[in-house]
Amino acid sequence: MTELTSELVSELKARIRAGRAKVGVVGLGYVGLPLSLTFARAGFTVLGFDIDPAKITRLAAGGSYLKHIPAEAVLAQTASGRFSATTDFSRVRELDAILICVPTPLTPAREPDLSYIVGTGESLWPHLRRGQLVVLESTSYPGTTDECLRPILEKSGLRAGVDFYLAFSPEREDPGNAHFETAQIPKVVGGHTPACLEVAAALYGAAIASVVPVSSTRAAEMTKLLENIYRSVNIALVNELKMLCHRMGMNIFEIIDAAATKPSGFNPSFRGPGWAATASPSTPST
């Protein structure tokens, strides 16, 4: 495989450094909308895509449909001209980078539902052009970027790592967390090829405080699974201990606070319904 030429890599990186690269974000939910605003605040022109016309209308009016994203934050970027949104995927051709932030729920059989990723890929490939960067951010199993998304995008006749850049960078949003905004959360990035990683890291590095490169898209996908599994296992443990403490007349929060004073080997987790055994099969995995 012959990678994209160093001239193309340098050209796109130069556009990124100058803030002239145009960024598209597909899926304007709790991941995509904050990411769009983050790139707009960093000085980039951002075009958001969503299949819900009501969201597009609300955003065009400078409004927000997410509780943790104030309308003022949207209005500031729409008024500046740096952020707009559309349902028209033919406008993908205008962009230098496309970031995919669509849901990945579970099926009733509790298997990964990749229909949103597949649908996005089908909407993108007719409009892809040489030299663009495509990054998947949706949580999924290792191999999704290469085995699911890449073949769809290559229906365009363009090849990943040869004609366009392809990468995976898992979303790490914690909606409503006042301590960490999108721009402050380190971004793990894995590329289909070294050139893909180089360009993707340059893009995120222009808007995010810290970028953590890894060896492949699979490594980046597995990183997100480890983060989610770690969280789910520890919340499930605390859920069980909470019931035990209740039966024994103890306060689980007192126990957690006391354990958290240990300087190493323990990170506090708290009970919550999101990881209960009776959780709905449709609960999003992101």
C-alpha positions in Angstrom: 0.0 0.0 0.0 1.3 3.4 -0.9 0.3 6.0 1.7 -0.9 9.5 0.9 2.0 11.6 -0.3 4.0 13.7 2.2 2.9 16.8 0.3 -0.8 16.0 0.9 -0.1 15.4 4.6 1.9 18.6 4.9 -0.8 20.6 3.1 -3.6 19.4 5.4 -1.5 19.9 8.5 -0.7 23.4 7.4 -4.5 24.1 7.0 -5.1 22.8 10.4 -2.3 24.8 12.0 -3.6 28.0 10.3 -7.2 27.2 11.5 -8.4 27.0 7.8 -9.4 23.4 7.9 -13.1 22.9 7.7 -14.5 20.3 10.2 -17.7 18.3 9.9 -19.3 16.5 12.8 -21.9 13.8 12.1 -24.3 13.3 15.0 -25.2 16.3 17.1 -26.0 14.6 20.4 -24.3 14.8 23.8 -20.9 14.0 22.1 -21.1 15.7 18.7 -22.6 19.1 19.8 -19.9 19.8 22.4 -17.2 18.6 20.0 -18.5 21.0 17.3 -18.5 23.9 19.7 -15.0 23.0 20.9 -13.6 23.2 17.4 -15.6 26.4 16.6 -14.1 28.0 19.7 -10.7 27.0 18.5 -11.3 29.1 15.4 -12.3 26.4 12.9 -15.3 26.5 10.6 -17.6 23.7 11.7 -20.5 22.1 9.9 -22.7 19.8 11.9 -24.8 17.0 10.4 -27.8 15.3 11.9 -30.8 13.4 10.5 -33.2 15.2 12.8 -34.4 18.4 11.2 -35.7 19.7 14.5 -32.2 19.8 15.9 -31.0 21.7 12.9 -33.8 24.3 13.3 -33.1 24.7 17.0 -29.3 25.2 16.4 -29.9 27.6 13.6 -31.9 29.8 16.0 -29.0 29.7 18.5 -30.8 27.3 20.8 -29.8 24.1 22.6 -31.7 20.9 23.3 -29.1 19.5 25.8 -29.4 20.5 29.4 -25.6 20.8 30.0 -25.1 22.9 26.9 -26.5 26.5 27.4 -28.1 28.2 24.4 -25.7 31.0 24.8 -22.8 28.7 23.9 -24.5 27.7 20.7 -25.6 31.3 19.9 -22.0 32.6 20.3 -20.7 30.2 17.7 -23.6 30.5 15.2 -23.5 34.3 15.4 -19.7 34.2 14.7 -20.3 32.2 11.6 -18.0 29.4 12.8 -20.8 26.9 13.4 -23.8 25.8 11.4 -25.7 22.6 10.9 -27.5 20.8 8.1 -29.2 17.5 7.1 -27.6 17.7 3.6 -24.7 15.2 3.4 -23.7 16.4 -0.1 -21.9 19.2 1.7 -19.4 16.6 3.0 -17.3 17.5 -0.1 -16.7 21.0 1.3 -14.9 19.6 4.4 -11.3 18.7 5.3 -12.2 16.4 8.2 -15.4 14.5 9.1 -15.8 13.3 12.7 -18.5 10.6 13.3 -20.3 10.8 16.7 -23.4 8.6 16.2 -25.0 6.3 18.8 -23.9 2.7 19.3 -26.7 1.1 21.4 -27.2 -2.6 22.1 -29.7 -4.8 20.3 -32.3 -6.7 22.3 -29.9 -9.6 22.3 -27.3 -7.2 23.9 -25.1 -7.3 20.8 -23.5 -4.1 19.3 -25.9 -2.3 17.0 -23.8 -0.7 14.3 -26.7 0.5 12.2 -26.0 4.2 12.9 -22.3 3.7 11.9 -23.3 1.8 8.8 -25.9 4.4 7.9 -23.4 7.3 8.3 -20.9 5.5 6.1 -23.5 5.0 3.4 -24.4 8.7 3.6 -20.7 9.8 3.4 -19.1 7.7 0.7 -20.8 9.2 -2.3 -19.4 12.6 -1.3 -15.9 11.8 -0.2 -12.9 13.3 -2.0 -9.2 12.7 -2.0 -7.2 14.0 1.0 -10.0 14.1 3.5 -9.8 12.8 7.1 -12.5 10.6 8.5 -12.5 9.8 12.3 -15.0 7.5 14.1 -15.6 8.4 17.7 -18.5 6.1 18.5 -17.9 3.4 21.1 -17.6 -0.1 19.6 -15.5 -3.3 19.6 -11.9 -3.4 18.3 -12.0 -3.8 14.5 -15.1 -1.7 13.8 -13.3 1.1 12.0 -11.3 -1.2 9.8 -13.9 -4.0 9.3 -17.1 -2.1 9.2 -16.6 1.6 8.4 -13.6 1.4 6.0 -15.2 -1.0 3.4 -18.2 1.3 3.2 -16.2 4.4 2.7 -14.0 2.6 0.1 -17.2 2.1 -2.1 -16.3 5.7 -3.2 -13.3 4.2 -5.1 -10.9 5.9 -2.7 -8.7 3.8 -0.4 -8.1 4.4 3.3 -4.4 5.4 3.9 -3.9 5.9 0.1 -6.5 8.4 -0.9 -8.1 9.5 2.4 -7.1 9.4 6.1 -8.9 7.2 8.5 -8.7 7.1 12.3 -10.5 6.3 15.5 -10.7 8.5 18.5 -13.1 7.4 21.3 -15.4 10.0 22.8 -14.9 10.6 26.5 -17.7 12.9 27.3 -19.1 13.1 30.9 -22.2 15.3 30.4 -22.7 17.8 33.1 -19.3 17.4 34.7 -18.3 21.0 35.6 -14.7 20.0 36.2 -13.9 18.8 32.7 -15.0 20.3 29.4 -14.4 18.6 26.0 -11.3 20.7 25.3 -9.7 19.6 28.6 -10.2 15.8 28.3 -7.2 14.0 26.7 -7.9 12.6 23.3 -6.8 9.0 22.5 -6.2 8.7 18.7 -5.3 5.6 16.6 -4.8 5.8 12.8 -5.2 3.3 10.0 -1.7 4.2 8.9 1.1 6.3 10.4 0.1 9.2 8.1 -3.6 8.9 9.2 -2.5 9.1 12.9 -0.3 12.1 12.2 -3.1 14.1 10.6 -5.8 13.1 13.1 -3.5 13.9 16.0 -2.7 17.3 14.4 -6.4 18.1 14.1 -7.4 17.2 17.7 -4.2 18.8 19.0 -5.4 22.1 17.5 -8.6 22.1 19.7 -7.9 19.7 22.6 -5.4 20.3 25.3 -3.7 16.8 25.1 -3.6 14.1 22.5 -2.6 10.5 23.3 -1.5 8.6 20.2 -1.7 4.8 20.1 -0.5 2.2 17.6 -3.7 1.5 15.7 -7.5 2.1 15.4 -8.0 -1.2 17.2 -5.8 -0.1 20.1 -7.9 3.1 20.4 -11.2 1.1 20.3 -9.9 -1.2 23.0 -8.9 1.7 25.1 -12.5 2.9 25.3 -13.8 -0.5 26.1 -11.3 -0.8 28.9 -12.5 2.5 30.3 -16.1 1.5 30.1 -15.5 -2.0 31.5 -13.5 -0.6 34.4 -16.3 1.8 35.2 -19.0 -0.8 34.9 -17.3 -3.4 37.0 -16.6 -1.0 39.8 -20.1 0.5 39.8 -21.6 -3.0 39.9 -19.3 -3.8 42.8 -20.5 -0.7 44.7 -24.1 -1.5 43.8 -23.7 -4.9 45.5 -21.8 -3.5 48.5 -24.5 -0.8 48.9 -27.2 -3.5 49.5 -24.9 -5.4 51.9 -24.2 -2.2 53.8 -27.9 -1.4 54.0 -28.6 -4.8 55.5 -25.8 -4.3 58.0 -26.9 -0.8 59.0 -23.9 1.0 57.4 -23.7 4.0 55.0 -22.0 3.1 51.7 -21.0 6.7 51.1 -19.2 6.9 54.4 -17.3 3.7 53.5 -16.4 5.0 50.0 -15.2 8.3 51.4 -13.0 6.6 54.0 -11.5 4.1 51.5 -10.8 7.0 49.1 -8.3 8.5 51.6 -5.9 5.7 50.7 -3.3 7.4 48.4 -2.9 4.5 46.0 -4.6 1.4 44.8 -8.2 2.7 45.1 -10.4 5.0 43.0 -13.8 5.8 44.3 -16.9 4.6 42.3 -20.5 5.2 43.2 -23.6 3.2 42.8 -26.0 4.0 39.9 -28.8 2.5 37.9 -26.9 2.7 34.6 -25.1 -0.6 35.2 -27.8 -2.5 37.1 -28.5 -6.0 35.9 -32.0 -4.9 34.9 -30.8 -2.1 32.6 -32.7 -1.8 29.3 -31.1 -3.7 26.4 -31.3 -0.5 24.4 -29.1 1.5 26.9 -26.4 3.2 24.7 -23.0 1.7 25.1 -21.4 5.2 24.8 
